[in-house]
């Protein structure tokens, strides 16, 4: 059985989780472009993109980030990196896109707890490093996320 994370106190620096994977589709790219208004031809025009630096269309970086950071939620209620005492998204730092994600790439997210900080007697911040990787093991994006969480009741 996977480790159950209910409170900030249940984590240890070094805890690691690997999410299920998901394939990025052309429909994802078109829907994201429609939702955000970002119709850059690098993502949406096959002819334009074929002559560009990636020799074909690629997914929006923010689409990859959005899909990738949500994949650990599919681990289930007791093995996701969000504890049941989750209060709020506290911040994100150091976002880097290090390889293109193409239509048909299958991505997953690898998460590691890197810091646990107190913010009073009943709350704290969980800091996790995330790497979104494709089916070839290439890192497509990295970022550090901070989550405001509750501690065990006294």
C-alpha positions in Angstrom: 0.0 0.0 0.0 1.2 3.5 -0.9 2.2 5.9 1.9 -0.8 7.9 3.1 -0.3 11.7 3.2 -2.9 13.4 5.4 -0.9 16.2 7.0 2.3 18.1 6.4 3.9 16.0 9.2 3.5 12.8 7.2 6.2 13.9 4.7 9.9 13.6 4.8 12.5 15.3 2.7 13.4 12.8 0.0 10.0 11.3 -0.4 9.4 10.5 -4.1 6.4 9.8 -6.3 6.1 8.9 -10.0 2.7 9.7 -11.6 0.9 7.7 -14.2 1.5 8.8 -17.8 -0.6 10.5 -20.4 -0.3 11.1 -24.1 -0.4 14.6 -25.4 -2.7 14.8 -28.4 -3.5 17.2 -31.2 -6.9 17.8 -29.6 -5.1 18.9 -26.4 -3.2 21.5 -28.4 -6.2 22.8 -30.3 -8.3 23.0 -27.2 -5.5 24.8 -25.3 -5.1 27.3 -28.1 -8.8 27.9 -28.2 -9.0 28.3 -24.4 -6.1 30.6 -24.1 -6.1 32.4 -27.4 -2.5 31.3 -28.1 -2.7 30.3 -31.7 1.0 30.7 -32.4 1.8 28.8 -35.6 4.6 26.8 -33.9 1.8 24.9 -32.2 -1.1 25.1 -34.7 0.3 25.4 -38.3 2.0 22.3 -39.6 3.6 24.0 -42.6 5.0 26.9 -40.5 6.2 24.6 -37.8 7.9 22.2 -40.2 10.3 25.0 -41.2 10.9 26.0 -37.6 13.6 25.0 -35.1 11.7 21.9 -34.0 10.9 20.6 -37.5 7.2 20.2 -36.6 4.5 21.3 -34.2 5.1 21.1 -30.5 2.8 21.5 -27.5 2.5 24.9 -25.7 4.9 24.9 -22.7 2.1 26.0 -20.4 0.0 23.0 -21.7 2.8 20.6 -20.8 3.2 22.2 -17.4 -0.6 22.1 -16.8 -1.0 18.4 -17.7 2.3 17.4 -16.1 1.7 19.0 -12.7 -1.8 17.5 -12.5 -0.7 13.9 -13.3 0.3 13.0 -9.7 -3.4 13.6 -8.7 -4.1 10.4 -10.6 -2.1 8.4 -8.0 -5.2 8.4 -5.9 -6.4 10.0 -2.7 -3.7 8.3 -0.5 -0.6 8.5 -2.7 -0.9 11.9 -4.4 1.6 14.5 -3.3 -1.3 16.6 -2.0 -2.3 15.8 1.5 -5.9 15.7 2.7 -4.9 18.8 4.7 -4.0 20.8 1.6 -5.1 24.5 1.9 -3.8 26.3 -1.1 -1.3 26.5 -3.9 1.5 28.7 -2.5 3.7 29.3 -5.5 5.9 28.0 -8.3 9.5 28.7 -9.0 12.3 27.9 -11.5 10.1 26.8 -14.3 12.3 25.6 -17.2 11.2 24.0 -20.5 14.2 21.8 -21.5 12.9 19.7 -24.4 9.9 20.0 -26.8 6.8 17.9 -26.3 5.4 16.7 -29.6 2.0 15.4 -30.5 2.0 11.7 -29.5 4.5 12.1 -26.7 3.6 10.4 -23.5 4.5 12.3 -20.4 4.7 11.6 -16.6 5.8 13.6 -13.6 8.4 12.7 -11.1 8.0 14.5 -7.7 10.5 14.8 -4.8 9.9 16.5 -1.5 12.8 18.9 -1.0 11.7 21.1 1.9 9.2 21.2 4.7 8.7 24.6 6.4 6.7 25.6 9.4 4.3 28.5 9.1 2.9 28.5 12.7 1.6 25.8 15.0 -1.0 24.3 12.6 0.2 25.1 9.1 3.3 24.8 6.9 4.7 24.7 3.3 5.6 21.6 1.5 8.1 22.2 -1.3 8.4 19.6 -4.1 10.7 19.5 -7.2 8.9 18.2 -10.3 10.3 16.8 -13.5 8.0 16.2 -16.4 9.5 13.5 -18.6 8.5 11.9 -21.9 8.5 8.3 -22.9 12.2 8.4 -23.9 13.1 9.6 -20.4 13.9 13.1 -21.6 13.1 15.9 -19.2 10.6 18.3 -20.9 10.0 20.7 -18.0 11.2 21.2 -14.4 9.8 23.4 -11.7 9.6 23.7 -7.9 6.1 24.0 -6.4 5.1 25.1 -2.9 1.9 23.9 -1.3 0.3 25.4 1.9 -0.8 22.5 4.1 -2.2 21.7 7.5 -0.3 19.9 10.3 -1.7 17.2 12.5 -4.1 18.6 15.1 -2.6 19.0 18.6 
